[in-house]
Amino acid sequence: MVKLFIVTVILVLLVALKMPRKRTRHEFLATIQFALLMNFVTDLYLDLKYKLYWYFDKEQIEWLYLVVVLGEIAVLVIIFNYFPLKSNAIKKFLYILGWTCILVLLELYAVYIRVLHYGEWNIIYSAVVYFISMYILYFVLDYTADRRETQ
């Protein structure tokens, strides 16, 4: 099952690398760094302190977690490349809601192939956290967005 996960991450990485860019490197770098920091802090806190979920084997450090991180980066690049920054609030809300659903499905896939394991966690918590996180990351992207064309 781990091989299937690695193949999936490679496919998502290829999509992220081949798609035409709509954002600057600065926008990607700032938003994705913030997202990864937020994700690592959340994962460490919810895993180590509360044992709510964990990746791979709970008793050892898994280098395969780096594959998880690469997959997260690829998905974030896709999400924020097409984020409708100049659209109205409803379109932004629907975009975030749609990606929240996709992220929930990706998480269920990770649980199914036993990359991610739930303790006291459930998918409803993830949906809420993804939705809030996407809004936070939208504000980071909006803050870092290149404004040269509007000046």
Rosetta blueprint (number, residue, H / E / L):
1 M L
2 V H
3 K H
4 L H
5 F H
6 I H
7 V H
8 T H
9 V H
10 I H
11 L H
12 V H
13 L H
14 L H
15 V H
16 A H
17 L H
18 K H
19 M L
20 P L
21 R L
22 K L
23 R L
24 T L
25 R H
26 H H
27 E H
28 F H
29 L H
30 A H
31 T H
32 I H
33 Q H
34 F H
35 A H
36 L H
37 L H
38 M H
39 N H
40 F H
41 V H
42 T H
43 D H
44 L H
45 Y H
46 L H
47 D H
48 L H
49 K H
50 Y L
51 K L
52 L L
53 Y E
54 W E
55 Y E
56 F L
57 D L
58 K L
59 E L
60 Q L
61 I L
62 E L
63 W L
64 L L
65 Y H
66 L H
67 V H
68 V H
69 V H
70 L H
71 G H
72 E H
73 I H
74 A H
75 V H
76 L H
77 V H
78 I H
79 I H
80 F H
81 N H
82 Y L
83 F L
84 P L
85 L L
86 K L
87 S L
88 N L
89 A H
90 I H
91 K H
92 K H
93 F H
94 L H
95 Y H
96 I H
97 L H
98 G H
99 W H
100 T H
101 C H
102 I H
103 L H
104 V H
105 L H
106 L H
107 E H
108 L H
109 Y H
110 A H
111 V H
112 Y H
113 I L
114 R L
115 V L
116 L E
117 H E
118 Y E
119 G L
120 E L
121 W L
122 N L
123 I H
124 I H
125 Y H
126 S H
127 A H
128 V H
129 V H
130 Y H
131 F H
132 I H
133 S H
134 M H
135 Y H
136 I H
137 L H
138 Y H
139 F H
140 V H
141 L H
142 D H
143 Y H
144 T H
145 A L
146 D L
147 R L
148 R H
149 E H
150 T H
151 Q L
